[in-house]
Amino acid sequence: MKKILLSALVCSALFVSNSHAQLADGSVAPDFTVTDINGTQHNLYSYLDQGYSVVMDVSATWCGPCWSYHQSGALEDLYINHGPAGFPGVSENTTDDVMVLWFEGDGSTTQADLEGTGGNTQGNWLAGTAFPIIDDASQNGPYAIAFFPTIYTICPNRSVTESGQASASQHYAGIGNCPQQAEGTDASIVGYNGDEALCGAGDVPVTVDIQNSGTDDLTSAEIMVYDGATLLSTTNWTGNLVTWASETVDCGTVSVSGATTLEIVVNASNDSEVSNNTVEKVVNVAPLSGSNITVNVFTDNYAVETSWAIKSSTGQTVASGGPYTAGTDDQWGGGGPDANTTMTHEVLLPGDVDCYSFELYDSYGDGMQYGTGTGPDGGFGFEIVSGGTTITSVAAENFGEQLITGAVVRTDGSDASVSTLDMANINVFPNPATDVVNISMKNVSSEASVSIMDLQGRILATQSASSMSGTQVITFATEGFAKGTYVVSVRANGLTSNTNVVIK
């Protein structure tokens, strides 16, 4: 079951707000320089350039699963038997090819917590620990830390793999799969940084990360962008990259008129290894639709954690849904009528010219991954249907707290005569508000749903009214809300009206 995962394996890190739970396997590790609790500096790329693979454990002193893994001694064994020769605690018989760095990922942790005497700790993390301990949460953002412990293995070529709570032997076996440098010249592509979604036909800026994967310095290369067999652009790069060094190259723009698979190829003179020369990326163009769409959300076993929002190009929430009904399978609301099923919503987008993104949220922070999905491939996620045709379909798994998909649909204003809820019948007051927000509605429906959302589209409170003849006022207590701007969303008559409200 899901929440056994929390108690036995991981602790949620609720500060994460990015769209991916962790760095994708194979992505380039961001460089860092940090200082451990003994005052020693550690630079990631310096270790990698010396041929070491780096195992990076981001934990928290209060996290039970982190403590259990720490107590297992797996990383201690890895460090002792494979760590840098001459480092404190490393065996004289070390293989001298691994570095272990342990990060305290909670910025509020104290030295007393690390020593096991504070009020926010599982025990003494320093006792018997030879590898460096770094009390520094600055890498939570660059490394997209969504839960503790998050454990990465970073190969000398700077590629990242989430290796998890493995044994010492499993970690070392994985390190054995790190790419090896090629003899001579070897140019490779290790990442695509250009746009992946457009609101319409037009120019796509293409940027890629190239890397020197050979023993000789890389001083020049040719980068070509193809659409099938058609050459779209050629960029001649010059510079000086030593082994494993990388650089982002701007390849200009290419024109696309619809969904296009771009193939980017790097080639250097006398390139000794061509298997790493190519990357493909699909660039999608937002499909055109009228204002009436259907949103299908394919829930997992914890539908109570799932909510979503559609946002305009200016970031305004124009439609939203969830969280769904909790079940009684466990204390976290597993199961229930909305679990492992398709939740269907009829949505009316504003009748103007715009391009919309879709944001999917999971309040627990582990995406959608438990139970049996009802999506097109038996999985989880969402789709958008227009005129009976699916125009956007996105699979979702362990995306963390938030998955943002840009350019899911665009409207051209052709049905601008379709009206939204008549704002003359809806009044939000006081605005700004302090302790309460009132929503007055007049003759809008026989049934209405009113929600308060944050600007990320997360629903903070919801009320329903079953009899809406005449005028009715719904009141939300807001004294517990942080100061800022929120969205009051009224859904009735199959339509949606959103109004910003400021809470002081």
N, C-alpha and C positions, 0 to 999 in steps of 0.2 A: 504494500500500500504506500501511497505517496508520502504521508507524513512520517512514516517510519524512516523515509529517506532523510528527513530533517533531523530526527532524533538520533539516528545512527550514523549518518554520513555527512550531512552538511548543515550549516546555519545560514539563514537568509541574511543578506546584506541589503537593507531596505533603502540605502541611499542611491542605488543605481537608477539612472533615468535614461540611459542610452537604449538604442533599439536592439542591441544584441547582448546576450547574457555574457559571453566571453569572446575573446579574440578568436576568430576563425582559424582552425588548423591550417597551417601553411602560410599564414600571413606573416608580415615582417614585424619582428619585435621592436618596439620603441626603445631607444637607448635611454639609459639613466645613470646618474652618479648619485650614490647615497652613502650615508655614514652610519656604521653600526654603533651599538651601545658602548663599544670600547673605543670609539673615536677613529676607527679605520675606514677609509673610503673604498668604495667598490664601484667600478665602472663596468657596465654590462659588456659593451663592445670590446673593451680591453681584454676581458676574459675570453670572449669569442674569438678575437683575433689571435690569441695564443693557442687556439685549438680546443679550448674547454667547451663542453656542453654545460649549460647552467640550468639547474632545477630550482624553480622559484616557488616557494610556498607562501601564500598570503592567507594568514589565519587571524584569529582574535582570541585573546586570553580567556574570554568568557564562554567561548564556543566549545561545547562538550565533544562533538565529533572531531574538532581540531585537536583537542587534548588527547582523545583516544588514539588518533593517528600519530601524534607526537610521541606518546608513550609506547607505541609499537616499535619505535627505534628504526623504522625503515630508512628515513633520511640520514639518521646518524650512521647507520651501517654503510649507506651509499657514500657518505662523505669520508668516513674513515678509510674505506678500501679503495676509493677511486678519486679522492680529492687531490688538490694541488700539492705536489711534493714540498715538504718543508713547512707547510701550514700547521698551526697548532692542532693537535688531535688526530692528524692524518698519519696512517700507517707508513712505515718505511718501505713497505712493499706495494704501495699504491700504484694503480695504473696511470695516475696523474692525467686524467682527462675529463674530470667532472668538477663543477663547483656547485655548492648548495647555498642558497640565500633564503633566509626565513624572514618574512615581513609581518609585523604587527599591523593589521589593516584597519583597526579602529583608532581614529585619531584622538580619542579621549582616554586611551590606555595610559596608565602611569607606570613608573618603574616598579612601584610596589606590586602592581598587578603582575608584571613579568616575574617578579620574585616570589609570587604566590602569597603575599601578605596583604594585598589590597582587597577591595570589596567587589571587584569585577573580574574574578579569575577562577580558573579550574585547578590551579596548582602552580608549582615553581617551574617555570619554563626554562630557566637558566641552568638548573642543576643537571650536570652530566651532558650538557649540550656543547659540542665542539664547534659546529658550524656558526657563521655569523648570524646574529639576531639584529634586525633593523626595525626600530620603532618609528615607522614613517609610513603614513597612509597616502603619500603623494602619488603612488602608482595605481591607486584604485581606478582612477579615470582612464589613463592611457591603456591599462590592461583590462578594462571593462569588468571589474570584479563584481559579480552578482551574488556570490555566496562564499562563505568560509567553510572549509579551506578550499581555495582555488589553487591548483598546482599545475604549473606549466613546465614543460621541458623546452629549452631554447637551444637549437643546434648552432654550431659555428657559422652556418650560412645565414643566421638570424631568423630562421623559420621557427614558428611557435606551434607547439602541440599541447593541448590540455591532457596531461598524463594522469592526473587524478591521484587517488590514494593507493598507489601501487606499492608492492614490496620493493626492496632494494634491487633484487635480481630482475624484477619486471622493469623497473626504471632503467637499469643498465642495458637490458636487452633492447628497449626502445631507443636508447641513445645509439646503439649499434646500427640503427636504421637511418641515422642522420646522413644527408647527402655528403658525398666526398668530392673534394675539388678535382677537376679534370686537369690532366697534364696539358700545358700550353695555353692556348686561348680558348675561352668558353664564355660567351655572352649569353645571359639568360633573362627571361622576363619573370618577375616574382609578384607582380601585382598590377591591377588595372584601377586607376583612380578617376576615370571620367564619369560622366553622367550615365545612369542606367535607366532613367525614365524621363520622357519629354512630354510636355503638354500638347504638342502638335508637331507636324513635320517641320524640320529645320536643321540647324547646325548642332552637332554634338562635339563638345570639346573633349579631346582624347589625351589623357596623360597616363603613362605607365612607369613602373619602377623596373629598371634594368639592374642587373647584378653581374659582377665578375665572378664566375664560378670556376675559373681556371687558375693555374699557377703563375701565368704571365700577367703583367699589368694590362688592363683593357684600356685602350686609348681612342678607339673609334669603333662605330657600329652604325648600321643602317636599320631603321625601324620602318616597317611598312604596314599599312592598315588596309585590309581587304574586306569587301562584301562579297562572299563567295569567291569567284575567280576575278572579280573586278578590283583593281588596285585603286584605292581612294586617295592615299597620300603616302609620301615618303619623307622621312626625316633623317638627316645625316647628323649623328651625334659625335662629338669629340670631347675628350676629357682625360682623366687618369684615375682609374679605379684599381686599387690593389685587390687581392683575393678576398672575396666575400663582401667587399664594399658595394654599395648600391647608390643609385641616383634616380630622382624623378625627372622624367623627360616629357616636355610638352610637345605633342605631335600635331598641334593645331586643331582644326575642326574638320569634320566630315559631314556631309548632308545625308539625312535619312528622311524617308517619306512614310515609313511604317515600321513595325517591329523588324529589327535588323540584327543579325548575328555578325558582329565585328570580329575579325581574326587579325590579331596584331602579332607580327613576326619580327624578331630581332636577328640580325645576322652580322657576324664579324668575320674579317678575313682569316682564313684557316681555322674556323671554328671547329673544335675537336668534338663537341657534343651538341647534337641538334635536337635532342628530345626535350630540352628545356627552353626552346627558342620561341614557342608559340603559346598564346593565351587567347581564349575565345570569350566574348561577353555579349549577351543579348541586351540590346537597347530597345526598350519598349516605348511606344507612343500611346498616350492615354486614349482609350477608345471613346468615340463620340456617342453621346446618348441624349435622350430627352431628359426632362427633369424628374420623371417618375422612374425610380429604380427599385429593385428588390435586393436586400442584403440578406444573405444566408450565412449564419455563423455556425460552424461545426464544432460543438463543445466537446471537452473531455469530461472526465468523471468529476471534476471540480468546477462546474459551471458557475457556482457562486462567486468564483474569483474572476470571472471573465466579464469585461466590458469593452466598449469600442466607441469611436467617434469618427465622423467624417468632417474634414476641415477644408475650408476654402483656401485659395492661394494667399490670402492675407492672414491665415491662421485662425479664422473664426470657425467655431464649431457649429455646423449646420444640421447635424443629426447625430444621435447617439443611442446606445442601447446597453442593457445589462446594468449591474450584475444580475445574474439569473438566480432562480430559486435554489436555496440550499437543500441538501439532502440530509439524511440521518445515518448514513453509513458509518461515520466517525465524527469526532469532535470538530473536524475542519469543514464539515458540510458536504462531504462526498456523497455522490449519488443524487437521488431526487429526480423529479420529472423533467428537468432541463439538462440532465447529464447525458453525455454520449448520444446526442441527438442533433437535429438541425433546427436552429432558432431562426425563424423567418420574419423579416421586418420590411414593411412597405415604406419607402422613403421618398419624400418630395424635395428635391434640391431646389434652391432658388432659381427662378427662371431667367437667368442672365448668362452672359458668356464668362465661364470660369473653368478652372481645373482643380480637382479635388484629390486630397490624400486620405488614406485610411489608417487609423491608429488602433491597434489591438492591445488591450491591457490585461495583465494578470496580477492581481493584488498580492498573491503569495510570492511572486518573483521567479517562478520556474516554468512559465509558458504553459503550453498545452501538450501533455504527453501521457496522460493516464487514462486507461479505459480503451474503448473501441470507437474510433472516429466514424463519421458518416460522410466525410468529404469524398470528392471524386475518386480518390485512390485509397479510400478507407482510412483517411487520416483526419487531422484537425486543421482549422484555419477559417477562411471566409471566401465568399465569392459574391460578385455583383452581377445581377441579371438585368438586362434591359430589353424590353420587347420580346421576352421569352428566350433570349439568347444570353448565355454566360459570356460577359465581356472581360471580366477579370477574375482570376482564380489564384489564390495564394495559400500555399501549405504552410502551417505553423507548427513548430515543435517546441523545444526548450529555448524560447527566445528571451527569457528573463521576465522583466516587468513590462516591457513595451516593445512592440514591433510596428515600425512606421513604414508604410508602403506609399511611395509617391506616385502621382499621376495615375490613379486607378480609374478615373472617369473624367470626361470634360463635357461641358454643355455649351451650345452655341447660341442660346437665347431664342431658338426657334419656337419654343412654347412658353415664352415669357408671360403670356396672358394667364397662365395657371397661377392662382393666388395662393399665398401662404395664409396662415391664420391671420385674421384681421386684428392688427395691433391695436386698433381703437377699442377692442373688447378686452384687452389684456393690459393690466397696469401693475408695475413692480414698484413698491414703495416701502419704507423710505429708501432713497438712493442718493447719496451713500447711506448705508445702514450701520448700526452698532450692535444691537442685541437681537433684533429680529428683522426678517424680511417678509413682507406680505405680498402675495400675488392675488390680485383681484381679476376674476374672469366672469364674463357676461355672455350667456347663451352660446357657449362655444361647442358644447357636445353633451351627449348623455353620459359620457365617460371621458375623463382626462387624466393624464399623468404629468406631474410637475417634479422636476429634478433640479438640484443645484450641483454644478460641475465646476472643477477647477479648469484652468486654461489648457490643460493637457487632455481634457475630455473625460477625466475620471469622475464618476458620479459619487458625490459625498452624502447626499440625502435625497430621498424620493418620497412623495406622497401621491395618493390617488383620490379622485373624487368620482362617485358613481352617479350623482344627480347634479347636472349643471344647468338646469333651467333657472332663469333669473341671474342674479349676481352671487357669486360665492368667493370667499377669501380663504386662501390657504396660507398658513403662517409657519415659517421655519425659524427655530432658535439658532442664532449665529454667534453667541458669545464665545463658543469654543473654536471658532474659525480664526485662522491667521489673517492678519490684515492683508488686503490685496483685492484683485479683481476676480470675480467669479461669473459664471454663466447660469442664468435661470432658463431652463428649457421646458416649454409647455408642449405636450403632444396630445392632440385631440383632432377629431374628424379626419384621421389619417394624415394630418399635417403637423408640422413642427414650427414653433416660434422660439427664437433665442434672444435673450436680452442680457446685456452685461450689467452687473451690479457691483458696486464697490463696498467692501466691508472695512470699516475703520477701527 
